[in-house]
């Protein structure tokens, strides 16, 4: 019915226009039925917005009908088509007369630009331009409504990236990239709590924020008063083509700076494109070791490209310190060589940020690899004191599940020495074994073994622990197999017919300082 109504309305309107030709007998142009509507968004004056309807006429002219809501009664609002995008700004291409504030309407028909260049409906649909509607002829600097047209029209597809707080508390926000019909992009940075009157340079940089990199693209500076920046992205600063689709795949990040004079102060920052975080992450504990009070976590966050952002966060690191950190091969109990080198932990902030894409030997190494890796992390006191581990934790397949079993190790041949052994399950089914004894002599080294059978029966050695350190009373071992190399993990321990002996020394194995049944031999 709507189509039929429109058809008869068009016939009646056309007949009326034919009968009402001008005084010279020239027939008024008739609409062909092709129309395109563009949105005119609110800008400097709250509540004023609307549309611009482009109508194709049969004489190759174009009628532009502006319709605004919220214009003040009695007002007159000049309107123009400008060259370029609204984000870039440009000179007047076509004057569209003035919108009547009382009705919010205006209509003008033309077939040329203001400079006399001919323009058709189809050419306007591909025009590189935008429309401004001004508050008045005397206040052209106040734009009440604005919208991109032609090839600059937005498709409705957009991507938002977070810009997180950095050096100045409270400043954070987003950047939104919106696709244009021509494949370019409108970039809108929106920040909270920027200082009034400030001007904040902003750039797309190469690489991840954790790695750092040179400037690839320069945005319009963020206005401190509004917290806003609008830019059109069609190419990088070096002239290379760069549009909406390129942004989604780009290896880059955004920095917003405090001022042109203080570029070293980053107020907001965020990874973009392939470096965006997916929201999937994994946290591992880094426990206190040689320096009391220093502990924390490492968080691995997955990127869209499969790489990972690694953030080490430690408490109580000394101000001004720099603490080397590495992923090592094997479990912490076993020890192993360095596989990956993190950015050192800053002692003042306790933080380190690194991008993981490959191991130190160049082997590809991303988020999924981390979750399966046979490794652990060491954080060292300093580059000159690498032997002093301030924090440590198993990662990947070596992570502990939280399941554990404790067995008592009773005093035996030497008075005052006793303790326990804790077996903790790993993700891979293996076990961390921690023997803790009290009363061991400083400087001593106490061999320890799992034996077959119960302690009352006695039996041969099945597994050899790392010797107990007499000074600390501690031994840590990873259990994956017995000494004969048969598989032996956490679940095997719980059902094993065995017992543990801790000996006075390698030369005095007959002297048992602590002993206890394990597995099936314990009620």
C-alpha positions as CSV (number, residue, x, y, z in Angstrom):
1,X,0.0,0.0,0.0
2,X,2.9,2.4,0.9
3,X,4.4,1.8,-2.5
4,X,1.1,2.4,-4.3
5,X,0.5,5.6,-2.3
6,X,3.9,6.9,-3.2
7,X,3.3,6.0,-6.9
8,X,0.0,8.0,-7.0
9,X,1.6,10.9,-5.0
10,X,4.4,11.1,-7.5
11,X,2.0,11.2,-10.4
12,X,-0.1,13.9,-8.8
13,X,3.0,15.9,-7.8
14,X,4.4,15.6,-11.3
15,X,1.1,16.7,-12.9
16,X,1.0,19.7,-10.6
17,X,4.6,20.7,-11.4
18,X,3.9,20.4,-15.1
19,X,0.8,22.5,-14.9
20,X,2.7,25.1,-12.8
21,X,5.6,25.8,-15.1
22,X,7.4,29.2,-14.7
23,X,6.4,32.3,-16.6
24,X,8.7,31.3,-19.5
25,X,6.9,28.0,-20.0
26,X,9.9,26.0,-18.6
27,X,8.7,22.8,-16.9
28,X,10.0,22.3,-13.3
29,X,12.3,19.2,-12.9
30,X,10.6,16.0,-11.8
31,X,12.0,13.5,-9.3
32,X,13.1,10.2,-10.8
33,X,12.3,8.3,-7.6
34,X,16.0,7.8,-6.6
35,X,16.7,9.3,-3.1
36,X,19.5,8.9,-0.5
37,X,19.2,10.1,3.1
38,X,22.2,11.1,5.3
39,X,22.1,11.6,9.0
40,X,23.0,15.0,10.4
41,X,24.2,14.5,14.0
42,X,24.0,16.9,16.9
43,X,27.2,18.9,17.4
44,X,27.6,22.3,19.3
45,X,24.0,22.8,20.3
46,X,22.2,20.1,22.3
47,X,19.1,18.7,20.8
48,X,19.5,19.8,17.2
49,X,19.8,16.9,14.7
50,X,18.1,15.6,11.6
51,X,18.6,14.4,8.0
52,X,19.6,15.5,4.5
53,X,17.6,13.9,1.7
54,X,19.2,13.9,-1.7
55,X,16.7,13.6,-4.5
56,X,17.6,12.9,-8.2
57,X,15.7,14.9,-10.8
58,X,15.0,14.1,-14.4
59,X,17.0,17.0,-15.7
60,X,20.2,15.9,-13.9
61,X,19.7,18.4,-11.1
62,X,19.6,17.4,-7.5
63,X,17.3,18.6,-4.7
64,X,18.6,18.6,-1.1
65,X,15.9,18.6,1.6
66,X,17.2,19.4,5.1
67,X,15.0,18.4,8.0
68,X,16.1,19.3,11.6
69,X,14.6,18.8,15.0
70,X,15.1,21.2,17.8
71,X,15.8,24.4,15.9
72,X,14.7,27.6,17.6
73,X,11.6,29.4,16.3
74,X,12.5,32.3,14.1
75,X,16.1,31.2,13.6
76,X,17.8,31.0,10.2
77,X,20.5,28.4,9.9
78,X,22.9,28.6,6.9
79,X,23.9,25.2,5.5
80,X,26.6,24.0,3.1
81,X,28.2,21.0,1.6
82,X,31.9,21.1,2.3
83,X,34.9,19.2,0.7
84,X,36.6,16.4,2.6
85,X,35.3,14.6,5.7
86,X,34.0,16.5,8.7
87,X,37.0,15.3,10.7
88,X,39.4,16.9,8.3
89,X,37.3,20.0,7.4
90,X,37.3,21.7,4.1
91,X,36.0,24.6,2.0
92,X,32.4,25.1,0.9
93,X,31.4,23.1,-2.2
94,X,27.7,23.9,-2.4
95,X,25.6,26.5,-0.6
96,X,22.3,24.9,0.6
97,X,20.5,28.1,1.5
98,X,19.2,28.3,5.1
99,X,17.1,26.1,7.3
100,X,14.0,27.8,8.7
101,X,14.3,27.5,12.5
102,X,10.5,27.5,13.0
103,X,9.9,24.6,10.6
104,X,13.3,23.0,10.7
105,X,13.1,22.6,6.9
106,X,14.9,23.8,3.8
107,X,15.1,22.7,0.2
108,X,17.4,23.7,-2.6
109,X,17.9,22.4,-6.2
110,X,21.2,22.7,-8.0
111,X,23.2,21.1,-10.8
112,X,26.6,22.7,-10.2
113,X,29.0,23.3,-7.4
114,X,29.3,26.9,-6.3
115,X,32.4,27.3,-8.6
116,X,30.3,26.3,-11.6
117,X,31.5,22.7,-11.9
118,X,28.6,20.4,-12.9
119,X,27.5,17.8,-10.4
120,X,25.0,15.0,-10.7
121,X,23.1,12.8,-8.2
122,X,25.3,9.8,-8.8
123,X,28.5,12.0,-8.5
124,X,27.2,13.3,-5.1
125,X,26.7,9.7,-3.9
126,X,30.5,9.3,-4.4
127,X,31.4,12.9,-3.3
128,X,34.2,13.4,-0.8
129,X,32.2,15.8,1.4
130,X,30.1,16.6,4.5
131,X,27.3,18.9,5.5
132,X,27.5,21.7,8.1
133,X,24.4,23.5,9.4
134,X,25.4,26.7,11.3
135,X,23.7,28.5,14.2
136,X,23.3,31.7,12.1
137,X,25.0,33.8,9.5
138,X,26.8,35.7,12.2
139,X,27.8,32.6,14.1
140,X,29.1,30.3,11.4
141,X,31.7,28.9,13.8
142,X,28.9,27.3,15.8
143,X,27.8,24.1,14.0
144,X,24.4,22.9,15.1
145,X,24.3,19.7,13.0
146,X,26.8,17.9,10.8
147,X,27.1,14.7,8.8
148,X,29.4,13.0,6.3
149,X,28.0,12.3,2.9
150,X,28.8,10.4,-0.3
151,X,31.9,8.2,-0.1
152,X,32.5,9.5,3.5
153,X,29.2,8.0,4.8
154,X,29.7,5.6,7.7
155,X,28.6,2.0,7.0
156,X,27.6,1.3,10.5
157,X,30.5,-1.1,11.1
158,X,32.9,0.0,13.8
159,X,35.5,-1.3,16.3
160,X,36.2,0.0,19.8
161,X,39.6,-0.4,21.6
162,X,40.2,0.6,25.2
163,X,42.7,3.3,26.2
164,X,43.8,2.6,29.7
165,X,45.1,4.9,32.4
166,X,48.9,5.4,32.5
167,X,51.0,8.2,34.0
168,X,48.1,10.5,35.1
169,X,45.5,9.1,37.4
170,X,41.9,9.1,36.1
171,X,42.6,9.7,32.4
172,X,41.3,6.8,30.3
173,X,38.8,6.1,27.6
174,X,38.3,4.5,24.2
175,X,39.1,4.9,20.5
176,X,36.4,4.0,18.0
177,X,37.2,3.3,14.4
178,X,34.1,3.5,12.1
179,X,34.2,2.2,8.5
180,X,33.4,4.6,5.7
181,X,31.8,3.6,2.3
182,X,35.1,4.3,0.6
183,X,37.0,1.9,3.0
184,X,38.6,4.7,5.0
185,X,37.9,5.2,8.7
186,X,36.7,7.8,11.1
187,X,38.7,7.6,14.4
188,X,37.1,9.1,17.5
189,X,39.2,9.2,20.7
190,X,37.1,9.9,23.8
191,X,38.9,10.4,27.1
192,X,37.6,11.1,30.6
193,X,39.2,13.6,33.0
194,X,41.6,15.4,30.6
195,X,42.4,18.9,31.9
196,X,40.4,21.9,30.5
197,X,42.4,23.8,27.9
198,X,44.9,21.0,27.4
199,X,46.0,19.6,24.0
200,X,47.1,16.0,24.0
201,X,49.0,14.6,21.0
202,X,48.0,11.0,20.0
203,X,49.6,8.5,17.7
204,X,49.3,5.0,16.4
205,X,52.7,3.3,17.0
206,X,54.2,0.1,15.5
207,X,54.3,-3.1,17.6
208,X,52.7,-3.7,21.0
209,X,52.7,-1.2,23.8
210,X,54.8,-3.7,25.8
211,X,57.5,-3.6,23.1
212,X,57.3,0.0,22.0
213,X,57.8,1.3,18.4
214,X,57.9,4.3,16.1
215,X,55.0,6.5,15.2
216,X,52.9,5.2,12.3
217,X,50.0,7.6,12.3
218,X,49.3,11.0,13.9
219,X,45.8,11.8,15.1
220,X,44.2,15.2,15.6
221,X,45.3,16.1,19.2
222,X,42.8,15.3,21.9
223,X,41.0,18.5,23.1
224,X,41.4,18.6,26.9
225,X,38.2,20.4,27.5
226,X,36.0,18.0,25.6
227,X,38.3,14.9,25.8
228,X,37.6,14.3,22.1
229,X,39.7,13.9,18.9
230,X,38.3,13.2,15.5
231,X,40.5,12.1,12.6
232,X,40.0,10.6,9.1
233,X,42.3,7.7,8.4
234,X,43.1,7.0,4.8
235,X,46.9,6.6,5.0
236,X,49.8,6.3,7.4
237,X,52.2,9.2,8.0
238,X,54.5,7.8,5.3
239,X,51.8,7.9,2.7
240,X,51.1,4.1,2.7
241,X,47.4,3.3,2.2
242,X,45.7,2.5,5.5
243,X,42.0,2.1,6.0
244,X,39.4,0.4,8.2
245,X,40.3,-3.2,7.3
246,X,44.0,-2.4,7.8
247,X,43.4,-1.1,11.3
248,X,41.8,-4.4,12.4
249,X,44.9,-6.4,11.3
250,X,47.5,-3.8,12.3
251,X,50.4,-4.7,14.6
252,X,50.2,-1.5,16.7
253,X,49.1,0.5,19.8
254,X,48.0,4.0,20.6
255,X,49.7,6.5,22.9
256,X,48.0,9.7,24.1
257,X,50.5,12.2,25.5
258,X,50.2,14.8,28.2
259,X,51.3,17.6,25.8
260,X,53.6,18.4,22.8
261,X,56.3,19.4,25.3
262,X,55.8,16.3,27.5
263,X,55.6,13.5,25.0
264,X,57.4,11.3,27.5
265,X,54.3,11.3,29.8
266,X,51.7,8.9,28.5
267,X,48.2,9.6,29.8
268,X,46.4,6.8,28.1
269,X,47.5,3.8,26.1
270,X,46.0,0.7,24.3
271,X,46.9,-2.1,21.9
272,X,44.9,-2.2,18.7
273,X,44.4,-4.5,15.7
274,X,45.9,-7.9,16.0
275,X,47.4,-6.9,19.3
276,X,44.0,-6.5,21.0
277,X,43.4,-8.7,24.0
278,X,40.7,-11.3,23.6
279,X,39.7,-11.2,27.3
280,X,41.1,-14.7,28.0
281,X,44.0,-14.8,30.5
282,X,45.8,-17.0,32.9
283,X,47.3,-16.0,36.3
284,X,50.2,-17.9,38.0
285,X,51.5,-17.2,41.5
286,X,55.1,-16.1,42.0
287,X,56.0,-17.1,45.6
288,X,58.5,-15.5,48.0
289,X,61.9,-17.1,47.9
290,X,65.2,-15.6,49.1
291,X,64.0,-12.1,50.0
292,X,61.2,-11.8,52.6
293,X,58.0,-10.1,51.5
294,X,58.6,-10.2,47.7
295,X,55.9,-12.1,45.9
296,X,53.2,-11.6,43.4
297,X,51.7,-12.9,40.1
298,X,52.3,-13.2,36.4
299,X,49.3,-12.7,34.1
300,X,49.4,-14.0,30.5
301,X,46.6,-12.4,28.4
302,X,45.8,-13.7,25.0
303,X,46.0,-11.5,21.9
304,X,43.8,-11.7,18.8
305,X,46.9,-12.9,16.9
306,X,47.6,-15.7,19.3
307,X,50.5,-14.0,21.0
308,X,50.4,-13.0,24.7
309,X,50.9,-10.0,26.9
310,X,52.8,-11.0,30.1
311,X,52.4,-8.7,33.1
312,X,54.5,-9.5,36.2
313,X,53.3,-7.8,39.4
314,X,55.3,-8.0,42.6
315,X,54.9,-6.6,46.0
316,X,57.7,-5.0,48.1
317,X,60.4,-4.8,45.5
318,X,62.9,-2.1,46.4
319,X,62.6,1.4,44.9
320,X,65.0,1.9,42.0
321,X,65.7,-1.8,41.6
322,X,65.7,-3.7,38.3
323,X,64.9,-7.4,38.6
324,X,65.7,-9.7,35.7
325,X,63.0,-12.3,35.0
326,X,62.9,-15.4,32.9
327,X,60.9,-18.5,31.9
328,X,63.0,-21.5,32.5
329,X,62.6,-25.1,31.2
330,X,61.4,-27.8,33.5
331,X,59.9,-27.4,37.0
332,X,61.3,-25.1,39.6
333,X,62.1,-28.2,41.7
334,X,64.2,-29.6,38.9
335,X,65.7,-26.4,37.5
336,X,66.5,-25.7,33.9
337,X,68.0,-23.3,31.3
338,X,66.5,-19.9,30.3
339,X,63.8,-20.2,27.6
340,X,62.4,-16.7,27.5
341,X,63.6,-13.3,28.9
342,X,61.0,-10.9,30.2
343,X,61.4,-7.1,30.4
344,X,63.0,-6.6,33.9
345,X,60.7,-5.9,36.8
346,X,60.8,-2.2,37.8
347,X,61.5,-2.1,41.5
348,X,59.7,1.1,42.1
349,X,56.4,-0.1,40.5
350,X,56.9,-3.8,40.9
351,X,55.8,-4.2,37.3
352,X,57.1,-5.8,34.1
353,X,55.3,-5.9,30.7
354,X,56.4,-8.1,27.8
355,X,55.0,-9.4,24.6
356,X,55.4,-13.1,24.0
357,X,55.6,-14.3,20.4
358,X,58.7,-16.4,20.4
359,X,61.3,-17.9,22.8
360,X,64.8,-16.6,23.0
361,X,65.9,-19.1,20.4
362,X,63.3,-17.8,17.9
363,X,60.9,-20.7,18.3
364,X,57.3,-19.6,18.0
365,X,55.7,-19.3,21.5
366,X,52.2,-17.8,22.1
367,X,49.4,-17.9,24.5
368,X,48.3,-21.5,23.9
369,X,51.9,-22.7,24.1
370,X,52.3,-21.1,27.6
371,X,49.4,-23.1,29.0
372,X,51.1,-26.3,27.9
373,X,54.7,-25.4,28.6
374,X,57.0,-27.4,30.9
375,X,58.5,-24.4,32.7
376,X,58.7,-22.1,35.6
377,X,59.5,-18.4,36.2
378,X,62.4,-17.0,38.2
379,X,62.6,-13.3,39.2
380,X,66.2,-12.3,40.3
381,X,67.4,-9.7,42.8
382,X,69.6,-8.0,40.1
383,X,71.6,-8.6,37.0
384,X,74.7,-8.9,39.3
385,X,72.9,-11.2,41.8
386,X,71.2,-13.7,39.5
387,X,71.7,-16.5,42.0
388,X,69.4,-14.7,44.4
389,X,65.8,-15.6,43.5
390,X,63.2,-13.2,44.9
391,X,60.1,-14.8,43.5
392,X,59.4,-18.1,41.7
393,X,56.5,-20.0,40.3
394,X,55.7,-23.0,38.1
395,X,53.6,-22.4,34.9
396,X,51.9,-24.2,32.1
397,X,51.6,-28.0,32.6
398,X,53.6,-27.6,35.9
399,X,50.9,-25.5,37.6
400,X,49.6,-27.0,40.8
401,X,45.9,-28.0,40.7
402,X,45.3,-27.2,44.4
403,X,45.0,-30.9,45.3
404,X,47.6,-32.2,47.8
405,X,48.3,-34.9,50.4
406,X,50.4,-34.6,53.5
407,X,52.2,-37.5,55.3
408,X,53.9,-37.3,58.6
409,X,57.7,-38.0,58.9
410,X,58.3,-39.0,62.5
411,X,61.5,-38.7,64.6
412,X,63.7,-41.8,64.3
413,X,67.4,-42.2,65.2
414,X,68.2,-38.5,65.9
415,X,66.2,-36.7,68.6
416,X,64.3,-33.6,67.6
417,X,64.2,-34.1,63.8
418,X,60.7,-34.6,62.4
419,X,58.3,-33.0,59.9
420,X,56.2,-33.9,56.9
421,X,56.1,-34.4,53.2
422,X,53.5,-32.7,51.0
423,X,52.7,-34.1,47.6
424,X,50.9,-31.5,45.4
425,X,49.2,-32.5,42.1
426,X,50.3,-30.7,38.9
427,X,48.1,-30.1,35.8
428,X,50.0,-32.7,33.9
429,X,49.4,-35.3,36.6
430,X,52.9,-35.2,38.0
431,X,53.6,-34.1,41.6
432,X,55.6,-31.6,43.5
433,X,57.1,-33.1,46.7
434,X,58.1,-30.8,49.5
435,X,59.8,-32.3,52.5
436,X,59.9,-30.0,55.5
437,X,61.9,-31.0,58.7
438,X,62.6,-29.2,61.9
439,X,65.8,-29.7,63.9
440,X,68.1,-30.5,61.0
441,X,71.7,-29.4,61.5
442,X,72.9,-26.3,59.6
443,X,75.0,-27.1,56.6
444,X,73.8,-30.7,56.5
445,X,72.6,-32.6,53.5
446,X,70.1,-35.4,54.1
447,X,69.4,-38.0,51.4
448,X,65.7,-39.0,51.2
449,X,64.0,-41.8,49.4
450,X,60.6,-43.5,48.8
451,X,61.1,-47.2,49.7
452,X,58.9,-50.1,48.7
453,X,56.6,-51.7,51.4
454,X,55.8,-50.3,54.8
455,X,58.4,-48.9,57.2
456,X,57.7,-51.9,59.5
457,X,58.6,-54.3,56.6
458,X,61.4,-52.4,55.0
459,X,62.2,-52.4,51.3
460,X,64.4,-51.2,48.5
461,X,64.6,-47.6,47.2
462,X,62.0,-46.8,44.6
463,X,62.5,-43.0,44.2
464,X,65.2,-40.6,45.2
465,X,64.3,-37.1,46.4
466,X,66.5,-34.0,46.2
467,X,68.4,-34.1,49.5
468,X,67.0,-32.1,52.4
469,X,69.0,-28.9,53.0
470,X,70.0,-29.0,56.7
471,X,70.0,-25.2,57.0
472,X,66.4,-24.7,55.7
473,X,65.1,-28.2,56.5
474,X,63.6,-28.2,53.0
475,X,63.7,-30.5,49.9
476,X,61.7,-29.9,46.7
477,X,61.4,-32.6,44.0
478,X,59.3,-33.2,40.9
479,X,57.9,-36.7,40.7
480,X,57.1,-38.0,37.3
481,X,58.8,-41.4,37.3
482,X,60.4,-43.8,39.7
483,X,64.1,-44.4,39.6
484,X,63.6,-47.3,37.2
485,X,61.8,-44.8,34.9
486,X,58.4,-46.3,35.3
487,X,55.7,-43.6,35.2
488,X,54.8,-42.4,38.7
489,X,52.6,-39.4,39.4
490,X,50.3,-37.8,42.0
491,X,47.5,-40.5,41.8
492,X,50.1,-43.3,41.9
493,X,51.6,-41.8,45.2
494,X,48.2,-41.9,46.9
495,X,47.9,-45.7,46.3
496,X,51.5,-46.6,46.6
497,X,52.7,-49.3,49.0
498,X,55.7,-47.4,50.4
499,X,57.4,-45.3,53.0
500,X,59.9,-42.5,53.2
501,X,63.3,-42.5,54.9
502,X,65.4,-39.4,55.5
503,X,69.0,-40.2,56.3
504,X,71.6,-38.3,58.3
505,X,74.0,-38.0,55.4
506,X,75.3,-39.8,52.3
507,X,78.0,-41.4,54.5
508,X,75.6,-42.4,57.2
509,X,72.6,-43.8,55.3
510,X,72.0,-46.3,58.1
511,X,71.1,-43.5,60.4
512,X,67.4,-42.6,59.8
513,X,66.5,-39.1,61.0
514,X,62.9,-39.2,60.0
515,X,60.5,-41.8,58.6
516,X,56.9,-42.2,57.6
517,X,54.5,-44.4,55.7
518,X,52.8,-43.1,52.6
519,X,50.1,-44.1,50.1
520,X,48.2,-47.3,50.9
521,X,50.1,-47.8,54.1
522,X,48.4,-44.8,55.7
523,X,44.9,-45.1,57.1
